[in-house]
Amino acid sequence: MALAFWAAQASPAAADAANGVLRVGTSFSCSSLNPYTTVQSSCLAALRLMYPSLGQASGTDVVPDLAESWTSDETGLVWTFKIRNGQWSDGEPLTAGDAAFTINMLLKHVDGPTARRARSIGTVEKAEAPDDSTLVVTFKQPTANAVGRLAQVLIVPEHIWGPLAEGDGAAITTFTNDPPVVGGPFKLARFTADQIILLEPYEDYFGEAPALKGVGIQFFTDSTAMVQALVNNQLDVVTPLPVTSVEAVKKAGITVANYPGLRFHSWLFNSSENQKAFPEIRDIKLREAFAHAIDRKKIAEVAYLGFATPGDSMVPKVTGFWSNPNIQSEPFDLDLANKLLDEAGYTKGADGWRVANGHKMSYKVLIPANVEGAEGLRALEIVTEDFKKIGVELVTVQSDNATISEAITGPNNTFAESTIAQWGWIPQMDPDFILSVVLCSQIGGLSETAYCNEEYDALYEQQAKEVDTEKRKEIVWKMQEILQRDRPYIVTVQQNNVEAVAPGWTGFIENPIGFLDYTSNQTFLSMRPES
């Protein structure tokens, strides 16, 4: 009833902790509920609340979800999962057969419509359901974090997705999935793309009923309006909270959580040979010079007001031993940057601007302003001013994340036009995911750079099958060294998770991924009104 009342309002002010509806505001956006096309973490976090998975991430562990237990044989290749009794929201039974179907569908279309989601289970050979409560997954080879990889898969109903997966599976990507047939703790009440998602408890959920009576996730393009809604008791959680609003929110009596997170911001370079106009962007020497012209310390202190630290590796330090300690931020040194550019043959003209391949070194920097926020725009302003001192002009091009994503990859994922973008990632505690985004196979999938390195790809396959943690760490460190050398990304800052929680709630978890966790439903299921 509370959620229905909220849905009828022009604003979410009517629902709050008193009636158990959790109202979340975010500057992230969500355009699609199709789990195989979206790359938006907020969409994936919402889908996590609606679909079951074999398990849910909990720190570095996996806790049971649809699978209540699991075992492996002595080879480590065959895993058997005991599946709970469940029911889809359209009344059809939810069984091990749906789990087997989902895994096999991902594998069947790994080079097509399921490429973005199939990566995590690339070493799986097959999945079988000998009966409704038993799932057997066979791996091709020993696999690091086998259960964790399988837990990333959202289980979908075969009777809905089976027909879509026939043939080349093209129908998978065109399916709107609104409303979705689900089997997790919540079901969809309303979805308006890039505006709001309303969820209500699913009464036939196989697990313990959530304490929440409803969830609303509202997507804001104006961070000032989002903070004002929080202060006016129209929101209960804001993630991420703009750092410029921290003191005002605290003065309003609202708790602000500030803790180390996985999110990093970076520059990314188009590495594709299809980009012909500015071939120098592929020059490793140029990228090295640019790295020395980025004042990470100033960005962390001025743009992020100290709620960030200078960044270095795509595998953040918060992941512990997975992050290579030998990868350090390049020192900010404009003299060195100028020297490197001079040595590479990029000479300055009489007007002070450098020339490369017969043209002025002037580059558009694409930035999704709704995701990078005022902090990201300020960071780009800082870099733009410093780049003038090395004879390089930067032109900011800002839009929403969907538009910028399309501009980066170009028509048919050809990467023919873009040069530089500023964006970021929210990795996982296990390094496999973030290391995968620069694989050759992810061009047309998760890749933002079109970077392709066969040596790197071979190392990725090695780490995926290395079950000895120390040996796997050595491989992961080597991969980071290759990325440091080639610099498809230049990591600028590692951002703290800064989130606001209104009075009246308990159960907030400081999650390295952030409140909108795309790997687990635990951040939401732990929340409840204070008694």
C-alpha positions in Angstrom: 0.0 0.0 0.0 2.8 2.4 0.9 4.5 1.8 -2.4 1.3 2.2 -4.4 0.7 5.5 -2.7 4.2 6.7 -3.5 3.8 5.6 -7.1 0.7 7.8 -7.4 2.5 10.9 -6.2 4.4 13.5 -8.2 7.2 13.1 -5.7 8.3 10.3 -3.3 7.8 12.4 -0.2 4.8 10.3 1.0 6.8 7.2 1.7 9.5 6.9 4.4 11.0 4.8 7.1 7.7 4.9 9.0 6.1 2.7 6.4 9.2 0.7 5.4 9.7 2.1 1.9 13.4 2.8 1.2 13.8 5.8 -1.1 17.2 6.0 -2.8 18.5 8.9 -4.9 21.5 8.6 -7.3 23.2 10.6 -10.0 23.6 7.3 -11.9 21.0 6.5 -14.5 19.2 3.4 -15.7 17.9 3.1 -19.2 17.0 -0.6 -19.6 16.0 -3.6 -17.5 17.5 -6.1 -20.1 20.3 -7.8 -18.1 22.1 -8.6 -21.4 22.3 -5.1 -22.9 22.7 -2.8 -19.9 26.1 -1.8 -18.6 24.7 0.6 -16.1 25.6 -0.4 -12.5 22.3 1.0 -11.2 20.3 -1.1 -13.6 22.3 -4.2 -12.6 21.8 -3.4 -8.9 18.1 -3.2 -9.4 18.0 -6.4 -11.4 19.9 -8.1 -8.5 16.9 -7.3 -6.3 14.5 -8.9 -8.8 16.3 -12.0 -10.1 17.8 -14.9 -8.2 21.4 -16.0 -8.5 23.1 -19.1 -7.2 24.7 -16.9 -4.5 25.3 -13.4 -3.5 28.6 -11.6 -2.9 29.4 -10.8 0.7 32.8 -9.2 0.9 35.2 -11.7 -0.5 32.8 -14.6 0.2 29.6 -15.9 -1.5 26.5 -16.6 0.6 23.7 -18.9 -0.6 20.8 -17.6 -2.6 18.9 -19.8 -5.0 21.5 -22.5 -4.3 21.3 -23.4 -0.6 24.6 -25.4 -0.8 27.3 -26.6 -3.2 30.1 -29.1 -3.4 32.8 -30.0 -5.9 34.3 -33.3 -6.9 37.9 -34.1 -6.3 39.0 -32.6 -9.6 37.5 -29.2 -8.9 35.8 -29.4 -12.3 32.3 -30.5 -11.4 30.2 -28.5 -9.1 26.9 -29.6 -7.7 24.3 -27.1 -6.4 21.3 -27.9 -4.3 18.5 -25.6 -5.6 15.7 -24.2 -3.4 12.0 -24.6 -4.4 10.9 -21.4 -6.1 8.3 -19.8 -8.3 8.5 -17.1 -11.0 6.2 -14.1 -10.7 4.0 -15.4 -13.5 3.3 -18.6 -11.5 5.6 -20.9 -13.4 8.0 -23.1 -11.2 11.5 -21.8 -10.7 13.9 -24.8 -10.9 17.4 -25.9 -11.5 16.4 -26.2 -15.2 16.2 -22.4 -15.3 19.7 -22.1 -13.9 21.1 -24.6 -16.4 19.3 -22.9 -19.2 20.7 -19.5 -18.3 24.3 -20.7 -18.1 24.0 -22.5 -21.4 22.4 -19.6 -23.1 25.3 -17.3 -22.0 27.8 -19.8 -23.3 25.9 -20.3 -26.6 25.9 -16.7 -27.5 29.2 -15.6 -25.8 30.4 -14.0 -29.0 27.1 -12.2 -29.6 24.2 -10.9 -27.5 25.4 -12.3 -24.1 29.1 -11.2 -24.4 28.8 -8.7 -21.6 27.5 -11.2 -19.1 29.2 -14.5 -20.3 32.7 -13.3 -19.5 32.6 -14.5 -15.9 31.8 -18.1 -16.8 34.0 -18.4 -19.9 35.7 -21.6 -18.4 32.4 -23.4 -18.0 31.8 -26.3 -20.4 28.1 -27.0 -19.6 25.4 -26.9 -17.1 22.8 -29.7 -16.5 19.8 -30.1 -14.3 19.2 -33.9 -13.6 16.2 -32.9 -11.5 14.4 -29.7 -10.4 16.5 -29.3 -7.3 20.0 -30.2 -8.6 22.3 -28.2 -10.8 25.5 -29.6 -12.1 28.1 -27.3 -13.6 31.1 -28.7 -15.4 34.2 -26.5 -16.0 36.7 -27.1 -18.8 39.6 -26.5 -16.5 40.3 -25.7 -12.9 39.0 -22.2 -12.3 39.8 -19.5 -9.8 36.8 -18.3 -7.7 34.5 -20.8 -9.5 31.5 -20.2 -7.3 32.0 -16.5 -7.2 32.0 -16.4 -11.0 28.7 -18.4 -11.2 27.2 -16.2 -8.5 27.5 -13.2 -10.9 24.9 -14.8 -13.2 21.3 -13.6 -12.8 19.1 -16.6 -13.3 16.3 -15.9 -15.8 13.1 -18.0 -16.7 13.6 -20.4 -19.5 10.0 -20.1 -20.6 10.5 -16.4 -21.3 14.1 -16.2 -22.6 14.2 -19.6 -24.3 12.4 -18.4 -27.5 14.5 -15.3 -27.5 17.7 -17.3 -27.5 16.9 -19.4 -30.5 19.0 -19.1 -33.6 21.6 -16.3 -33.3 19.9 -14.9 -30.2 19.4 -11.5 -31.7 16.1 -11.2 -30.0 17.8 -11.2 -26.6 19.1 -7.7 -27.2 15.9 -6.2 -28.5 13.7 -7.5 -25.7 12.6 -4.7 -23.4 12.0 -7.0 -20.4 9.4 -4.6 -19.0 7.8 -5.8 -16.8 10.3 -8.7 -16.1 9.1 -12.1 -14.9 11.2 -12.5 -11.7 11.9 -14.7 -8.7 14.0 -12.7 -6.4 13.0 -10.8 -3.2 11.3 -7.9 -5.1 9.2 -7.5 -8.2 8.7 -4.4 -10.4 6.0 -2.0 -9.7 7.0 0.8 -12.1 9.9 1.7 -14.3 10.4 4.9 -16.2 13.8 4.9 -17.9 16.3 7.3 -16.4 13.7 8.6 -13.9 12.6 6.0 -11.4 12.3 2.3 -10.5 9.7 1.2 -7.9 9.9 -2.3 -6.5 7.6 -4.1 -4.1 8.2 -7.4 -2.2 7.6 -10.5 -4.2 5.2 -12.6 -2.1 6.4 -16.0 -3.5 10.1 -15.3 -3.0 11.9 -18.6 -2.0 13.9 -16.8 0.8 13.2 -14.9 3.9 10.9 -12.0 3.2 12.7 -8.6 3.1 12.1 -6.2 6.0 11.5 -3.4 3.4 7.9 -2.8 2.3 9.2 -1.3 -0.9 12.2 0.2 -2.7 12.3 3.3 -4.9 15.4 4.3 -6.8 15.2 7.8 -8.3 17.7 9.0 -10.9 18.7 12.6 -10.8 20.4 14.7 -13.5 20.6 17.6 -11.1 22.7 16.8 -8.0 21.5 19.9 -6.2 17.9 18.8 -6.5 18.8 15.4 -5.3 20.5 16.8 -2.1 17.5 19.1 -1.5 15.2 16.1 -1.7 17.3 14.3 0.9 17.2 17.3 3.2 13.5 17.7 2.7 12.9 14.0 3.8 12.0 12.9 0.3 14.9 10.5 0.1 16.5 8.1 2.6 19.7 7.2 0.9 21.8 9.2 -1.5 24.6 7.5 -3.4 27.0 8.9 -4.3 26.6 12.1 -2.2 28.3 15.1 -4.0 31.3 15.9 -1.9 30.3 19.6 -2.0 27.2 18.8 -0.1 28.7 16.8 2.8 28.8 19.5 5.4 25.3 20.8 4.6 23.9 17.3 4.8 25.6 16.7 8.2 24.2 19.9 9.5 20.7 18.7 8.6 21.2 15.8 11.0 21.8 13.2 8.3 24.5 10.6 8.6 27.3 10.7 6.0 29.3 7.6 5.4 32.8 8.1 4.1 34.9 5.0 3.5 37.4 3.5 0.9 35.7 2.2 -2.2 36.5 0.5 -5.4 35.4 3.2 -7.7 38.1 4.9 -9.7 38.1 7.7 -12.3 40.3 7.6 -15.4 41.2 8.8 -18.8 40.7 6.3 -21.5 42.3 6.3 -25.0 40.9 5.0 -28.2 43.4 2.3 -29.2 41.6 1.3 -32.4 43.4 1.4 -35.8 40.0 2.4 -37.2 40.5 5.9 -35.7 42.5 7.6 -38.5 42.3 11.3 -37.8 44.5 11.3 -34.7 46.8 8.3 -34.9 49.2 9.8 -32.3 46.6 8.9 -29.6 47.9 5.3 -29.9 51.5 6.4 -29.2 52.6 5.0 -25.8 55.1 7.9 -25.5 52.3 10.5 -25.8 50.2 8.7 -23.2 53.2 8.6 -20.9 53.7 12.4 -21.3 50.0 13.0 -20.7 50.1 10.9 -17.5 52.8 13.2 -16.1 50.7 16.3 -17.0 47.8 15.1 -14.8 48.0 16.5 -11.3 46.2 13.7 -9.4 46.9 15.2 -6.0 45.3 18.5 -6.9 42.3 16.7 -8.4 41.9 14.6 -5.2 42.1 17.7 -3.0 40.4 20.4 -5.1 37.9 18.6 -7.3 37.0 15.9 -4.7 37.7 18.0 -1.6 39.9 15.2 -0.1 37.3 12.5 -0.6 39.6 10.7 -3.0 43.2 9.7 -3.3 45.6 9.8 -6.3 45.0 6.7 -8.5 47.3 4.3 -10.1 46.1 0.8 -11.1 42.8 -0.4 -12.5 43.0 -3.0 -9.6 42.5 -0.6 -6.6 44.5 -0.8 -3.5 41.4 -1.6 -1.5 41.5 -5.1 -3.1 44.5 -5.8 -1.0 47.2 -8.1 -2.4 45.7 -8.2 -5.9 46.8 -4.6 -6.5 50.4 -4.5 -7.7 52.3 -2.3 -5.2 54.9 -1.5 -7.9 52.3 0.4 -9.9 52.5 4.0 -8.7 51.0 7.2 -10.0 53.3 9.1 -12.4 54.7 12.2 -10.7 53.1 15.4 -11.8 55.9 17.0 -13.8 55.1 19.4 -16.7 58.8 19.8 -17.6 59.1 16.0 -18.0 55.8 15.9 -20.0 57.1 18.6 -22.3 60.4 16.8 -22.7 58.7 13.5 -23.6 56.5 15.2 -26.2 59.6 16.9 -27.7 61.4 13.7 -27.9 58.5 12.0 -29.6 58.6 14.7 -32.3 55.5 16.7 -31.3 56.8 20.2 -31.8 55.3 23.4 -30.7 54.3 26.0 -33.3 54.6 29.7 -33.0 51.2 29.9 -31.3 52.4 27.6 -28.5 50.2 24.6 -29.6 51.9 21.4 -30.5 51.5 19.7 -33.9 51.1 16.0 -34.6 50.7 14.5 -38.1 50.2 17.9 -39.6 47.4 19.0 -37.3 47.1 21.0 -34.0 47.1 18.7 -31.0 43.5 19.5 -30.0 41.3 16.7 -28.7 37.7 16.4 -27.6 37.4 14.8 -24.2 34.1 13.0 -23.8 32.6 13.0 -20.3 29.3 11.7 -19.0 28.5 14.6 -16.7 25.6 12.9 -15.0 27.9 10.1 -13.8 31.2 12.0 -13.3 29.3 14.9 -11.6 30.6 18.3 -10.7 33.7 16.7 -9.3 34.6 15.1 -12.5 34.0 18.3 -14.5 36.2 20.2 -12.1 38.9 17.6 -12.5 38.8 18.0 -16.2 39.1 21.7 -15.9 42.2 21.3 -13.8 43.8 19.0 -16.4 42.7 21.2 -19.3 44.6 24.2 -17.8 47.7 22.1 -17.2 47.6 20.7 -20.7 47.8 24.2 -22.1 51.3 24.4 -20.5 52.4 21.4 -22.6 50.9 22.7 -25.8 47.9 20.5 -26.0 44.3 21.7 -26.2 41.4 19.8 -24.6 37.8 20.5 -25.6 35.2 19.2 -23.1 32.2 17.4 -24.7 29.7 16.5 -22.0 26.4 14.7 -22.2 24.6 11.8 -20.4 26.3 8.4 -20.1 24.3 6.7 -22.8 25.1 9.3 -25.4 28.8 9.4 -24.3 29.0 5.6 -24.5 27.7 5.6 -28.0 30.1 8.4 -28.9 33.1 6.4 -27.6 32.4 3.2 -29.5 30.9 4.8 -32.6 28.6 3.2 -35.1 28.7 -0.6 -35.0 31.4 -0.5 -32.3 34.0 0.7 -34.9 35.7 3.2 -32.6 36.4 5.3 -35.7 36.0 8.8 -34.3 36.6 9.2 -30.5 40.0 9.9 -29.1 39.9 10.5 -25.3 37.2 10.2 -22.7 37.0 10.6 -18.9 34.9 8.1 -17.0 35.4 5.4 -14.4 34.7 1.9 -13.2 33.4 0.3 -10.1 35.4 -3.0 -10.0 34.9 -6.0 -7.8 37.1 -7.3 -4.9 38.3 -10.1 -7.2 40.3 -8.6 -10.0 38.9 -10.8 -12.8 36.1 -8.5 -13.8 38.1 -5.3 -14.2 40.9 -7.0 -15.9 38.5 -8.4 -18.5 37.2 -5.1 -19.8 40.4 -4.6 -21.9 40.3 -8.0 -23.5 40.2 -8.2 -27.3 37.0 -10.2 -27.0 35.3 -7.3 -25.2 35.5 -5.0 -28.2 31.8 -4.7 -28.9 31.1 -5.7 -25.3 32.5 -4.0 -22.2 35.6 -2.4 -23.9 35.7 1.4 -24.0 39.2 1.6 -25.5 39.3 -1.1 -28.3 42.6 -2.1 -26.7 43.8 -5.5 -27.8 46.9 -7.3 -26.7 47.4 -11.0 -27.2 50.0 -11.3 -24.5 47.6 -9.7 -22.0 44.8 -12.0 -23.1 46.9 -15.1 -22.7 47.7 -14.0 -19.1 44.1 -13.4 -18.4 43.3 -17.0 -19.4 46.1 -18.2 -17.2 44.9 -16.3 -14.1 41.4 -17.5 -14.6 42.4 -21.1 -14.3 45.1 -20.7 -11.6 43.6 -21.9 -8.3 46.8 -21.2 -6.3 46.2 -17.7 -5.0 49.9 -16.8 -4.8 50.6 -17.9 -8.4 47.5 -16.2 -9.6 48.5 -13.0 -7.9 51.8 -13.0 -9.8 49.9 -13.2 -13.1 47.5 -10.5 -12.1 50.5 -8.2 -11.2 52.1 -8.9 -14.6 48.8 -7.9 -16.3 48.8 -4.6 -14.4 52.4 -3.9 -15.5 51.3 -4.4 -19.2 48.4 -1.9 -18.7 50.8 0.5 -17.0 53.1 0.2 -20.0 50.5 0.6 -22.7 48.2 2.9 -20.8 44.8 2.2 -22.5 43.6 3.9 -19.2 45.3 6.5 -17.0 43.7 6.1 -13.6 43.4 9.6 -12.1 41.8 9.2 -8.6 40.5 6.5 -6.4 37.2 7.9 -5.0 35.9 7.2 -1.5 32.3 6.0 -1.2 30.5 9.0 0.2 26.8 8.2 0.9 24.1 9.7 3.0 21.6 7.8 5.2 18.6 9.6 6.7 17.5 9.1 10.4 15.1 6.2 11.1 17.0 3.5 9.3 19.4 0.7 10.4 21.4 -2.0 8.7 23.5 0.2 6.4 26.5 -1.7 5.1 29.8 0.0 4.1 30.2 -1.9 0.8 33.4 -1.3 -1.3 31.3 -1.3 -4.4 28.8 1.2 -2.9 25.2 1.0 -1.9 24.0 0.2 -5.4 25.9 -3.1 -5.5 25.6 -4.9 -8.8 27.1 -8.2 -7.4 24.8 -8.6 -4.4 21.4 -7.8 -2.9 22.8 -7.6 0.6 22.9 -3.8 1.0 19.2 -3.6 0.4 18.1 -6.7 2.3 20.1 -5.6 5.4 18.2 -2.3 5.6 15.2 -1.9 7.9 13.4 0.8 9.8 14.6 1.4 13.3 12.1 -0.1 15.7 
